[in-house]
């Protein structure tokens, strides 16, 4: 397995049983992207609360999939991220 496969497997594990929460968080991300042309996990975190019993890596599953396309980078805004880089996304064009 390569690094990408390991990442994707880990995201799949944290997403199991959390499909309703992920659907809600993704709908918020779509709203932000429709309103502003782009979205980061920063905006989603401002609007959606992660349940206390969910692993923090669950955030990583929110913007994965066929809805969003990465277009750039910015810094994370929550203090525990220690200013790490996060991706900026836009909605993918629908064929």
N, CA and C atoms as an extended XYZ file, in Angstrom:
285
Properties=species:S:1:pos:R:3:atomname:S:1:resname:S:1:resid:I:1 pbc="F F F"
N         0.843       -1.190        0.000 N   UNK     1
C         0.000        0.000        0.000 CA  UNK     1
C         0.880        1.243        0.000 C   UNK     1
N         0.476        2.238       -0.759 N   UNK     2
C         1.211        3.495       -0.735 CA  UNK     2
C         0.545        4.468        0.249 C   UNK     2
N         1.127        5.621        0.408 N   UNK     3
C         0.620        6.601        1.372 CA  UNK     3
C        -0.807        7.032        1.091 C   UNK     3
N        -1.127        7.234       -0.169 N   UNK     4
C        -2.490        7.659       -0.529 CA  UNK     4
C        -3.504        6.578       -0.172 C   UNK     4
N        -3.154        5.321       -0.436 N   UNK     5
C        -4.047        4.212       -0.090 CA  UNK     5
C        -4.265        4.130        1.416 C   UNK     5
N        -3.192        4.308        2.187 N   UNK     6
C        -3.310        4.280        3.648 CA  UNK     6
C        -4.191        5.422        4.146 C   UNK     6
N        -4.006        6.616        3.564 N   UNK     7
C        -4.846        7.756        3.942 CA  UNK     7
C        -6.309        7.467        3.655 C   UNK     7
N        -6.589        6.997        2.452 N   UNK     8
C        -7.974        6.735        2.059 CA  UNK     8
C        -8.612        5.648        2.920 C   UNK     8
N        -7.838        4.630        3.270 N   UNK     9
C        -8.359        3.574        4.140 CA  UNK     9
C        -8.667        4.125        5.529 C   UNK     9
N        -7.807        4.990        6.032 N   UNK    10
C        -8.045        5.605        7.338 CA  UNK    10
C        -9.275        6.487        7.327 C   UNK    10
N        -9.463        7.263        6.270 N   UNK    11
C       -10.652        8.112        6.170 CA  UNK    11
C       -11.915        7.269        6.068 C   UNK    11
N       -11.843        6.164        5.346 N   UNK    12
C       -12.998        5.268        5.246 CA  UNK    12
C       -13.361        4.705        6.614 C   UNK    12
N       -12.346        4.370        7.414 N   UNK    13
C       -12.606        3.829        8.760 CA  UNK    13
C       -13.297        4.860        9.649 C   UNK    13
N       -12.800        6.107        9.653 N   UNK    14
C       -13.405        7.108       10.541 CA  UNK    14
C       -14.780        7.535       10.043 C   UNK    14
N       -15.074        7.310        8.763 N   UNK    15
C       -16.374        7.693        8.204 CA  UNK    15
C       -17.470        6.666        8.494 C   UNK    15
N       -17.082        5.414        8.758 N   UNK    16
C       -18.079        4.365        8.992 CA  UNK    16
C       -18.967        4.717       10.183 C   UNK    16
N       -20.277        4.640        9.954 N   UNK    17
C       -21.236        4.935       11.006 CA  UNK    17
C       -21.467        6.421       11.220 C   UNK    17
N       -20.823        7.241       10.418 N   UNK    18
C       -20.957        8.690       10.557 CA  UNK    18
C       -21.502        9.323        9.281 C   UNK    18
N       -22.170        8.522        8.479 N   UNK    19
C       -22.649        8.981        7.173 CA  UNK    19
C       -23.608       10.162        7.271 C   UNK    19
N       -24.489       10.165        8.255 N   UNK    20
C       -25.433       11.281        8.389 CA  UNK    20
C       -24.707       12.575        8.730 C   UNK    20
N       -23.751       12.496        9.653 N   UNK    21
C       -22.989       13.688       10.020 CA  UNK    21
C       -22.186       14.181        8.823 C   UNK    21
N       -21.541       13.255        8.104 N   UNK    22
C       -20.756       13.639        6.930 CA  UNK    22
C       -21.629       14.266        5.853 C   UNK    22
N       -22.818       13.736        5.640 N   UNK    23
C       -23.731       14.315        4.649 CA  UNK    23
C       -24.097       15.748        5.043 C   UNK    23
N       -24.345       15.969        6.320 N   UNK    24
C       -24.661       17.319        6.783 CA  UNK    24
C       -23.468       18.253        6.602 C   UNK    24
N       -22.278       17.813        7.027 N   UNK    25
C       -21.082       18.647        6.901 CA  UNK    25
C       -20.797       18.958        5.433 C   UNK    25
N       -20.995       17.984        4.563 N   UNK    26
C       -20.784       18.217        3.125 CA  UNK    26
C       -21.812       19.187        2.570 C   UNK    26
N       -23.045       19.126        3.052 N   UNK    27
C       -24.063       20.070        2.572 CA  UNK    27
C       -23.706       21.497        2.976 C   UNK    27
N       -23.133       21.656        4.147 N   UNK    28
C       -22.664       22.973        4.577 CA  UNK    28
C       -21.520       23.426        3.673 C   UNK    28
N       -20.606       22.523        3.352 N   UNK    29
C       -19.489       22.856        2.468 CA  UNK    29
C       -19.999       23.272        1.086 C   UNK    29
N       -20.999       22.591        0.573 N   UNK    30
C       -21.582       22.948       -0.726 CA  UNK    30
C       -22.196       24.344       -0.654 C   UNK    30
N       -22.925       24.640        0.416 N   UNK    31
C       -23.522       25.975        0.573 CA  UNK    31
C       -22.461       27.062        0.542 C   UNK    31
N       -21.365       26.852        1.265 N   UNK    32
C       -20.283       27.840        1.303 CA  UNK    32
C       -19.683       27.993       -0.088 C   UNK    32
N       -19.408       26.879       -0.761 N   UNK    33
C       -18.803       26.928       -2.089 CA  UNK    33
C       -19.720       27.604       -3.098 C   UNK    33
N       -21.014       27.350       -3.003 N   UNK    34
C       -21.964       28.003       -3.912 CA  UNK    34
C       -22.016       29.509       -3.664 C   UNK    34
N       -21.909       29.910       -2.411 N   UNK    35
C       -21.998       31.326       -2.066 CA  UNK    35
C       -20.724       32.104       -2.374 C   UNK    35
N       -19.566       31.450       -2.214 N   UNK    36
C       -18.294       32.174       -2.327 CA  UNK    36
C       -17.400       31.710       -3.469 C   UNK    36
N       -17.738       30.589       -4.086 N   UNK    37
C       -16.913       30.049       -5.158 CA  UNK    37
C       -15.850       29.079       -4.694 C   UNK    37
N       -15.668       28.981       -3.384 N   UNK    38
C       -14.668       28.053       -2.844 CA  UNK    38
C       -15.004       27.750       -1.390 C   UNK    38
N       -14.322       26.724       -0.861 N   UNK    39
C       -14.546       26.328        0.532 CA  UNK    39
C       -13.289       25.649        1.057 C   UNK    39
N       -13.040       25.811        2.338 N   UNK    40
C       -11.997       25.058        3.036 CA  UNK    40
C       -12.643       24.412        4.245 C   UNK    40
N       -11.907       23.511        4.860 N   UNK    41
C       -12.424       22.886        6.075 CA  UNK    41
C       -12.581       23.928        7.177 C   UNK    41
N       -11.863       25.053        7.069 N   UNK    42
C       -11.999       26.125        8.062 CA  UNK    42
C       -13.445       26.603        8.167 C   UNK    42
N       -14.066       26.864        7.007 N   UNK    43
C       -15.448       27.360        7.020 CA  UNK    43
C       -16.419       26.310        7.535 C   UNK    43
N       -16.173       25.060        7.197 N   UNK    44
C       -17.046       23.984        7.672 CA  UNK    44
C       -16.929       23.863        9.194 C   UNK    44
N       -15.716       23.914        9.713 N   UNK    45
C       -15.499       23.798       11.164 CA  UNK    45
C       -16.172       24.934       11.931 C   UNK    45
N       -16.286       26.105       11.301 N   UNK    46
C       -16.953       27.245       11.949 CA  UNK    46
C       -18.460       27.028       12.074 C   UNK    46
N       -19.023       26.187       11.214 N   UNK    47
C       -20.471       26.027       11.132 CA  UNK    47
C       -20.990       24.689       11.641 C   UNK    47
N       -20.109       23.703       11.750 N   UNK    48
C       -20.514       22.343       12.126 CA  UNK    48
C       -19.696       21.902       13.320 C   UNK    48
N       -20.357       21.319       14.292 N   UNK    49
C       -19.649       20.801       15.464 CA  UNK    49
C       -19.362       19.314       15.288 C   UNK    49
N       -18.139       18.920       15.567 N   UNK    50
C       -17.771       17.509       15.537 CA  UNK    50
C       -18.194       16.890       16.868 C   UNK    50
N       -19.023       15.856       16.843 N   UNK    51
C       -19.418       15.215       18.095 CA  UNK    51
C       -18.195       14.765       18.904 C   UNK    51
N       -18.311       14.843       20.204 N   UNK    52
C       -17.183       14.554       21.097 CA  UNK    52
C       -16.633       13.145       20.918 C   UNK    52
N       -17.479       12.195       20.522 N   UNK    53
C       -17.015       10.817       20.388 CA  UNK    53
C       -16.481       10.491       18.983 C   UNK    53
N       -16.394       11.493       18.104 N   UNK    54
C       -15.842       11.296       16.759 CA  UNK    54
C       -14.353       11.618       16.779 C   UNK    54
N       -13.574       10.826       16.082 N   UNK    55
C       -12.139       11.085       15.963 CA  UNK    55
C       -11.935       12.365       15.139 C   UNK    55
N       -10.995       13.216       15.515 N   UNK    56
C       -10.753       14.450       14.750 CA  UNK    56
C       -10.425       14.210       13.273 C   UNK    56
N        -9.903       13.045       12.937 N   UNK    57
C        -9.614       12.758       11.530 CA  UNK    57
C       -10.868       12.674       10.677 C   UNK    57
N       -12.040       12.619       11.311 N   UNK    58
C       -13.292       12.602       10.570 CA  UNK    58
C       -13.425       13.854        9.708 C   UNK    58
N       -12.861       14.975       10.167 N   UNK    59
C       -12.874       16.202        9.354 CA  UNK    59
C       -12.276       15.945        7.978 C   UNK    59
N       -11.281       15.095        7.906 N   UNK    60
C       -10.605       14.833        6.644 CA  UNK    60
C       -11.482       14.195        5.591 C   UNK    60
N       -12.565       13.550        6.004 N   UNK    61
C       -13.461       12.888        5.057 CA  UNK    61
C       -14.485       13.839        4.451 C   UNK    61
N       -14.664       15.011        5.032 N   UNK    62
C       -15.737       15.918        4.608 CA  UNK    62
C       -15.586       16.340        3.145 C   UNK    62
N       -14.423       16.754        2.735 N   UNK    63
C       -14.246       17.310        1.393 CA  UNK    63
C       -13.681       16.301        0.392 C   UNK    63
N       -13.693       15.031        0.751 N   UNK    64
C       -13.259       13.974       -0.159 CA  UNK    64
C       -14.448       13.510       -0.989 C   UNK    64
N       -14.172       12.952       -2.140 N   UNK    65
C       -15.238       12.406       -2.980 CA  UNK    65
C       -15.355       13.149       -4.291 C   UNK    65
N       -16.480       12.983       -4.944 N   UNK    66
C       -16.683       13.504       -6.291 CA  UNK    66
C       -17.276       14.904       -6.354 C   UNK    66
N       -17.577       15.515       -5.228 N   UNK    67
C       -18.241       16.811       -5.228 CA  UNK    67
C       -17.262       17.972       -5.330 C   UNK    67
N       -16.078       17.827       -4.746 N   UNK    68
C       -15.139       18.933       -4.623 CA  UNK    68
C       -13.847       18.667       -5.381 C   UNK    68
N       -13.233       19.749       -5.850 N   UNK    69
C       -11.959       19.698       -6.558 CA  UNK    69
C       -10.987       20.662       -5.892 C   UNK    69
N        -9.815       20.179       -5.524 N   UNK    70
C        -8.810       21.033       -4.886 CA  UNK    70
C        -8.286       22.053       -5.885 C   UNK    70
N        -8.170       23.320       -5.428 N   UNK    71
C        -7.687       24.381       -6.314 CA  UNK    71
C        -6.556       25.199       -5.692 C   UNK    71
N        -6.231       24.947       -4.443 N   UNK    72
C        -5.163       25.714       -3.819 CA  UNK    72
C        -4.980       25.328       -2.368 C   UNK    72
N        -4.274       26.201       -1.641 N   UNK    73
C        -3.953       25.943       -0.240 CA  UNK    73
C        -4.065       27.220        0.568 C   UNK    73
N        -4.319       27.061        1.861 N   UNK    74
C        -4.278       28.161        2.818 CA  UNK    74
C        -3.927       27.556        4.178 C   UNK    74
N        -3.846       28.397        5.197 N   UNK    75
C        -3.549       27.882        6.534 CA  UNK    75
C        -4.831       27.540        7.280 C   UNK    75
N        -4.746       26.500        8.085 N   UNK    76
C        -5.848       26.162        8.980 CA  UNK    76
C        -5.988       27.274       10.010 C   UNK    76
N        -7.209       27.514       10.450 N   UNK    77
C        -7.456       28.619       11.371 CA  UNK    77
C        -7.698       28.187       12.813 C   UNK    77
N        -7.971       26.915       13.076 N   UNK    78
C        -8.188       26.501       14.457 CA  UNK    78
C        -6.831       26.307       15.142 C   UNK    78
N        -6.705       26.780       16.360 N   UNK    79
C        -5.397       26.785       17.045 CA  UNK    79
C        -4.711       25.432       17.124 C   UNK    79
N        -5.455       24.367       17.333 N   UNK    80
C        -4.813       23.063       17.489 CA  UNK    80
C        -4.156       22.572       16.198 C   UNK    80
N        -4.413       23.229       15.072 N   UNK    81
C        -3.796       22.846       13.800 CA  UNK    81
C        -2.379       23.369       13.670 C   UNK    81
N        -1.984       24.276       14.561 N   UNK    82
C        -0.623       24.828       14.525 CA  UNK    82
C        -0.287       25.411       13.153 C   UNK    82
N        -1.274       26.090       12.540 N   UNK    83
C        -1.115       26.794       11.260 CA  UNK    83
C        -0.721       25.873       10.109 C   UNK    83
N        -1.119       24.617       10.153 N   UNK    84
C        -0.792       23.714        9.042 CA  UNK    84
C        -1.548       24.153        7.787 C   UNK    84
N        -1.140       23.628        6.679 N   UNK    85
C        -1.740       23.956        5.396 CA  UNK    85
C        -2.946       23.057        5.151 C   UNK    85
N        -4.045       23.653        4.675 N   UNK    86
C        -5.235       22.904        4.272 CA  UNK    86
C        -5.565       23.285        2.833 C   UNK    86
N        -6.278       22.430        2.164 N   UNK    87
C        -6.637       22.683        0.777 CA  UNK    87
C        -7.838       23.614        0.662 C   UNK    87
N        -7.865       24.334       -0.442 N   UNK    88
C        -9.012       25.134       -0.855 CA  UNK    88
C        -9.673       24.349       -1.976 C   UNK    88
N       -10.996       24.239       -1.935 N   UNK    89
C       -11.748       23.464       -2.923 CA  UNK    89
C       -12.790       24.329       -3.626 C   UNK    89
N       -13.186       23.883       -4.796 N   UNK    90
C       -14.349       24.421       -5.485 CA  UNK    90
C       -15.235       23.244       -5.821 C   UNK    90
N       -16.466       23.525       -6.179 N   UNK    91
C       -17.359       22.461       -6.623 CA  UNK    91
C       -16.903       21.973       -7.996 C   UNK    91
N       -16.921       20.666       -8.181 N   UNK    92
C       -16.563       20.121       -9.492 CA  UNK    92
C       -17.664       20.450      -10.482 C   UNK    92
N       -17.260       20.661      -11.712 N   UNK    93
C       -18.217       20.880      -12.802 CA  UNK    93
C       -18.992       19.586      -13.016 C   UNK    93
N       -20.297       19.693      -13.133 N   UNK    94
C       -21.130       18.514      -13.391 CA  UNK    94
C       -21.312       18.340      -14.893 C   UNK    94
N       -21.078       17.145      -15.374 N   UNK    95
C       -21.175       16.871      -16.814 CA  UNK    95
C       -22.612       16.677      -17.248 C   UNK    95
